[in-house]
Amino acid sequence: MEISEKLESLRHSAAHLLAQAVKELYPDVKLGIGPTIENGFYYDFLKNEPFTPDDLKTITKKMRELSKQKLPIEKKELSENEINEFLKEEPLKKELYDELEKGKATFYAQGKFIDLCKGPHLETTREVRNFKLTRVSGAYWRGDSKNVQLQRIYGVAFETKESLDDYKKMLEEAARRDHRKLGKELSLFSIHDAAPGMPFFHDNGTYIYERLKEFMLQEMRKLDYEINLTPIILNKDLWLQSGHWENYKENMYFTTIDTKDSAVKPMNCPGNLLIFKTKLHSYKELPIKAGEFGLVHRHELSGVLSGLFRVRVFTQDDAHVFCTNDQLKDQIIELIELVDRVYSTFGFKYDIELSTKPEKAMGNSDSWKVAEESLSAALKEKKLDFKVNEGDGAFYGPKIDFHVKDAIGRSWQCGTIQLDFQMPEKFDLTYEGKDGRKHRPVMLHRAIYGSLERFMGVLIEHYAGRFPMWLSPLQVKILTVTDRNVEFAEELAQKMKNANLRVVIDDKNESIAKKVRNAIKEKANYIITIGDKESEKRTLAVRDREANVEHDLDVDKFISKLIHEVNTKKC
């Protein structure tokens, strides 16, 4: 058994141990499902009263008791009467059982606890020792808001105590880097009851937002992208044509304009399709690359909203590439190379997934096969490792997803490249070929940040608020020793502002030591102290983030150094 398989079994067994502990402590609770996830597991329960932090402590204690009992975990053959008795007490399990082919259901038992499960598991409960319950959240049965709401208990589990301890340390570091906490401390953004799930960017956060947008625009212009801007509200007919009304309606917001049903756009694609259709294109114009920083709205459930990570309004760094079949592979490769350049700028490594046709999908199997093979071929040509994620494609086509790794090893799904044979057909997109006849273009959707909001959240935690110069909202903090030094400080600050640097003066009547502490807390890239000596000589005393201090620095040379650091986007 490979290590990944061992971990899968361990975490699956930990989920069952959790369920057993809950059932013994709270017999009236009904069981949902308990799958494994990255680093751990969860189990869903139907319980009238919410689980509390004290409940988690009690459940943990019970799990440890059950672990020490070394209960065998065994596949169990149940009679029809035993199955009926079990299902009578577990309505959610009965729903799952009724969907299975007759005779295909399997059960596992440990002590008196029985669960409907396909396995695999470890041999005994004693092998589940290194675990920790982490949190409780709400979850709808089978992910459908029309169904009953359950309580989901999350946990982590590892093979060794050392691995668990390392993970606990990572969680502590993650808490220190929490973008919601840093967003408040650094005055980057805030969330208000006036607009739940819709962030308000402060000046500092807006600066980062604009720099990210500016950087991506520069990269797109190098590759001859057109930049479009489409309306936020579009009528029902368009969403019916695109398929979103049928396939994505539950995530959309609606309004009425001039008696016509309309929707706030959850995606930018249809608007850019309309722009493509405004004229007949020649094959000589292809590929056409249309980018848009489009503001989109999606109705996310209130229980899943989280800072900048899960919001209801966000800006997608969207682009759509229209090309011929012959150009397809080269365009996919160009997008893969663009993703690599962008992520490398931030110091990110990344993993890649190829997601294939989902159960709910548009188009025929043949077109999906061609699309999936095209994406796979491009990845192989670039000699990139990737994992196939069966059934997780978009409803209109397969996709490549990019998962960036942050400074503490966490994975974040950000970028995507999606191949779409469906939308050009639905919108009757054509171009004039060499033969003078009309042909159907192929369409690629892509986003690299994913959304500026979520990517900002990732960056805040990745850098722990210590942004590189080109992104930093506080590049320089100037501290004055006495009022005599304010004039030179203001002169210096203006010179830096003229060079498009972000600079703030602290001339309060406080000690230099306190001013330095405040500047460090604000995560300024450089701290300049201006005393009588500096004012007289017109030189600088500079402290960097690593606490290195230099004296008698030339003003112009130092400003040139900062400009170079900004322009080179040094991480």
N, C-alpha and C positions, 0 to 999 in steps of 0.2 A: 504493500500500500504506500503510495507517494505521500509526501508530507502534506500537500494540499488536500488530499483525500482524508488524511488523518484529522486535519483541522476541520474539514467539513463535517466529519462524523462527530468530532468532539463538540462542535458548536451546535449541531443538531441535537445531540444528547443533552447538552446544557439547556436547550429550549424545553425539552421534555422534563428535565429535572425541575425547571422553573414551574412548568404547568402542574407537575405532581405536588410541589410545595404549596402552590396556590390552592389547589383542590383540597388538600388536607387541612389548610388553614381556613378556607372559605368554601365549604362544600356546595353552596348554592350558586357559585360562579359557573358560567358556561364557557366551554372552550371554543376558541376560534382556530387560528393557524399559528404555527411557530417555525418559520424558515430561518436559515442562516443568511447573514449579510456580511459585508466586509468587516473583519475583525470580531464579529460576534453573532448575535442572534436577537430575535424578539419573539414574543408570544402575545396574541390578542385574546382578551377576555371580555365577556359580557358580565358586567357587575353594576348593580344599582348605585352604589356609593363609590366615589373616586378613590383610587389608591393614594395614600399619603407617603411622604418621605419616611415616616416611622414604619409604615407597612412594608416598604422596601427593605428596611433593616430586619424586620421580622421574617420576611420571605427569605432573605439571604441566610439568616440563621437556620431556618428550616431546611434550605437546600444543602447546607453544610452537614446537617444531621443525616439527611438522606444519602449524601455522598459517602459518609463514613460507614453507613450500613452495608456498603458494597453489594447493592441489590443487582442481580442479573438483569440485563436488558435483553429481552428475548422476543423474537417474532412469535406471535400467538395465533394459533388456529382456534377460532371461535365458532360455536354452533350458531345456527340461525336464531335460536332463542336468546343466546348471549348477545348477539349483534343487536337484536331488537331492544333488549334491555338497555344496552349502552346508548343506542341512538335515541331512545325515549327520553333520556336525561340530557342529551346533547343535541339540541335542534340545529345548531350551525354545522356540526359534524354530519348530521343526517342529510342536510342539503348537499354536502360534498359527496357523501356516500351514494346518494340517489343518482348522481351524474356519472358514476363509475360503471364500467361494463360489469355485468353480473359475474361474480366469481373473481374479480380482479382486485378487490379491496384487501388490504393487508393491515394487520394490527400489531402493535408492539406493547409489551407490558414490562413494568418494573415494580415489584411489590404488588400492591393492590391497584396501582394506577395503570390504565389502559388508554391508548390513543390510536386513532385512525392515522396511519402513516406508512409511507412506502420505504422508509429507512434511507440510508444505512445508519447504524448506531455503533457505539462502543460496546464492549462486553459487559461492563458493570458501571454503576453510578460512581464508584470510587475513582474512576479515571477522570471524572469532572471535578477538579479541585481548584484550578487557577481561573477563577471567574470573578466578575463584578457586575452587579446591576447598576445601570447608569441613569436611567430616567424613565418617566412615564409620559405618554402623549395620547391624544385622541386619534382614532382611526376608524373610518367607515368600513363595515363588512364588505370585503372584496373590492375595496377602493371606490365604491359607488355611494355618493352622497344621499341617494334615495334609500339606502339601507340603514340598518341600526348602527349607532355609534358605539364602538368598543373602546377598551382601554388597552394600549400597547405598552408592555414593559420591555425595555431594551436592556441588553447586557453584552459584555465582552467575555471572551474565553480564549485561553492560550494553553499550549502544552506545558510550559514551564512557568515557575513563579517569576523568574527573571524577565521573561517576555511580558508578563502581566505588569510587573513593576515598571518596566520601560514604558508601557502603554499609559499607565497612571501618570508618569512624569510628562508624557506627551500631552495628556489631558490638562495637566496643570499649566503647561506652557501655552496650550491653546486658549485657556481661560485668560492668561495674561495678554494674549494677542487678540482677544475677542473684538471684532470690528465695531460692534455696537458700543462697547465701553470706550474704545479709542476714538470712535466717531464723535462721541460726546466730549471727551477730554481735549481733542484737537479741533473741536468745532468744525467738523467736516459735514455732518448731516444730522437731521433729526426726523422723527416720525411723530405725527400728531393725530389725535382722535378725529380731527376735521377731515382727514383723508387716510384711513387705515390702509397700510400696505403701500403707501405712495410717499416716497422719501422727499424731504425738503433739503436741498443742498445749500449749505452755507457758502460764504465766499471761498474758504479754504478748499472745501469739497468741489466747488464749481471749477476752481483752478485745475485740480487733478483731472476732472471730467473733460475739460477743454483740451488739456495736454494729450490725453489719451485719444481723443477724437482727431486732433491735429496730426498726431503721429500716424494714425491709420490712414488719414486722407493723403498724407505724403507718400505712403507706401502704395496706395491705390493709384495715385497720379502717375507714379513710375511705371505702372503696368497698363496705362491708358484706359483707366476706368472713367466712365461718365458718372456724375453724381446727380441723382434725382432727389426730389422731395415730393411725396404724395400726401393727399388728404388723410386726416385721422378718421373721418366718418364716411362710409360708403354704403350704398343702398343694398337692400336684400338681394336683388337680382344678381349683383356681382358675386355675393357670397354663395348663392345657389350655384352659379356657374363654376366657381372655384372648388366647390365641394365642402367648404368650411361650414356652411349652414347645416349640412347633414352630418359631418364628421367631427365638428369642433364647437357646436352651438352652446354646449354647457359651459364653455370657458369664455363666452363672449358677453359684452355689454350691448344693450339695444336702446334705440331711440326712434322717434318718428320725425321726419322732415317733409313738409308739404304733403302730409297724409301718407307718405311712403315709408314702409318699414326700413330701417337702416341699422347698421351696427358699427360700433367703434372697432377699428381694425385690431385684431390680435396678431397679425402678420403683415408684412409689407409686400408680399409677392404679387397679389392681384393688381395693385396699383402700378407696379413696374411692368406687368404684362400689358396693361392698357397703353403705357407709354411706347412699348415696342410696336404695338399695332397702329400707331399714328401714321406710319409710312411703310411702304414696301421696301424692304431691305434687299440689297444685292449680296450674293455670296462673298463679294470682295470686301464687304464691311464686316463680315464675321471673323473672329468672335466679337460680339458686342458684350461689354462688361458694364453692368449698371449697378452702382452702389447707392445705398441710402442709409443714413442715420435716422431711422424712422421710429417715432414714438408709438409704442403699442400698449394695449391694455388687455389684460387677461384676468378673468374672475377666479382668483385663487381663494380657497376656503380660508377663513380667518384663522383657523387652528394651525395652518402650516406657514403663515407669514413669519418671516424672521429677518429683521434688519434689512440689508441690501441683498441677502441671499435669495429670499423668496418674497417678491413684491407683486403688485398688481399693475404697475405702470413702469415701463423701462424702455430704454433706447437700444435697439438692435443695430449692430454694425453689419448691416445686411448687404448682400450683393447677389446678383443673378447674372450668370454667364450664359449667353445664347450662342451656340456653336453648331457646326456640322458634325456628323458622326466621325468623320476623318480627323477632326480637331479635338475630339473628346478626350483622348488619353493625355495629350499634351496640356490641355487646360486643367485636368485634374492634377497633373504633376505640378503645374505652375501654382495651383492653390495650395498643395502640400508644402511646397517650398516657401510660399508666403507665410503660412502658419508657422513654419520652423523659424523664419527670420523674426517674426513678431515675438514668439515665445522666448527665443534666445535673448532678445533685448531685455527681458525682465528676469533672466536667469532661470527660466523654467525648463525642467525636463518634462517629458510627457509620455503617456501610453496611448495606444491607438486601438479602437474597436471598429469593426465592420458590422453594421446592424442590417439584418435581412428582413424580408417581407413579413409584416405583422398579420394577425388574424383579420383585422379590419383594414382593408386596403383597396385602393382603386387600381384598375388596369388588369391585364391578363398576365398569366404566369410567364409567358415567353419574354415579354418586355422587362419583367422583373429580373429574370435570369440574365438577360443581356446587361442590364444596369448593374447588377451585383458583380458580374464578371469584369466589367469595365473598371469599377472601383478597386477590386482585388488586384487586377493587372497593374494598375498604376502604383499601388503600394508595393507590389513585388518588384517592379522595375526600380523603385527607389530603395529597394533592399531594407524595407522597414518591417519590423515585427508587429503583428497585430493579432488581436483575438476576435473571433467571430461571435457576435451576439445575436443568436437566432431569434427572429420574430420581433425585434425591437426597432425596426425601421419606421420612418414616417409613413403616413397613410398613402402618400403619393409616390414614394420611392425609397430605395435603400440609402444608407448614409455611412460616412466615416465620422466617428466622434473622437475628439482629442481630450484626454484627461491630464491636466497639468498637475505636477507634484510641487507642493509648496515647501518652504524652508524646514518644516518639521515633519515632512513625509506624507502629508495628507493629499488625497486625490480629489480634483475638482473637474467635472465635465464642463468644458467651455466651448471650444470650437467644434464646428461641424461642416462637412461637405456632403450635400445631398444631391443625388442624381434623379432627375424628374422627366419621364417621358409622358406624364399624364397632363400637366398643365398646358403645354403647348398644343395638345390635342383639344382640350376643353375650350381653350381660347382661340382656337384655329389660327395659331401663329404660323407664318410662312416667310420664306425668303426666296428670291429669284436665283436659281442655280445657273451654272455655266450653260446648260441646255435651254435656258430661257423659260423653263417651267418652274412652278411653285413647289417648294420642298418644306418639310417640317423641321425646324431646328430642335436640337437637344437643349435642355435647360439644366443648369447647375445652380443650386442654392448654396450659399456659404455664409457663415458668421465665424469670426475668429475670437473676439472677446466673448461672444454669445450675447451678452448685454453689457453695456457700460457699467450699469449699477452693480451687477453681481461680480463682474471682473474687478471693480474697485474694491468690493468687500474682500475678495480673495487677496488683492494686493495689500490692503491694509494689514491683514493677518500675516501674509508672507513676509512683509518688511517690518512687522510689529510697529507700524506707524513711522518708522525711520526711512522715509522715501528717498530714493536717489535724487540728486540735484535737479534733474530735468522735470521731475514730477512733484518735488517738494513745495508745499505752500508756504513754508518758512525756510528760505535758503540761508538767510543771514539775519542774525540778531545783533544789533549794535548796543552796547552797554556803556553808559557814561558814568565816570567816577564822581564828577562834580558838575554843577551848572556851568562852570567855565568851559566844559568840554562839549556842550550841546551844539555850539555853532559848527565845529568841525564834524561832529556826528551827522548833523543835518546835511552838510555839504557832501559828505561821503555817501549818505543814503540816497541823495538825489542823483549822484553820479552812477550809482548802482541801478537805480530805477531807470535811468536813461539807457542802460544796457539790458533792460528787460529782466532784471533780477528782482526776486521777492525779498524785501528787506523791511525790518521793523526796528524802531529805536525804543529802548527802554531807558528813559531819563528820570524815572521815579526816584524819590529821596529814600532809597533803600541801600543796604550794603551791597557791594559787588558780589560777595559770596551768595547772597540770596538771589540776586539777578541771574547769576550763572546757573544756580539750581533751577530757577524758573525756565530759563532758555533750554536747558537739558531736558526738562520735563516736556516742553513744547516741541522737542525733537528737531531743533534748528540744526541745519547742516554745519554751519560755522558760527562761532560766537566771537565778535570783535569787541575788545575792551578799549575804550578811549579815555586815557588819563591826561594829565598835564604834559607828560613826556611825548605822547603820541600827537597831541594837539600842536605842540611846538614844532616837532620834527616832520609833521604831516606823514607819519608812518602808522603801521597797524600792528597790534598784538592780537593774534588769531588763535583760537582753540577749535580743533575739529572734533568730530564725534568720538574719536578714539582717545580723547583727552590729550592729544599732542598739542603743544603750545609753541608758537613761533613769534618772535619779536622783530620789530624794525622792518616789516614787510613793506615793499613799495606798493602804493595804492593801485596804479595802473596795471602793474604786473599781476597783482592778486585778482583784480577784476578780470583780466584776460584769462587767468587760470580757471575762474568760475565759469566764464562763458564757454571755454573749451570743454569743461566737465558737463555742462548742459548740452552742448551740441553733439558730443560723442555718446550721450545717453549711458554713461558709465553706471553699472549696477551698484 
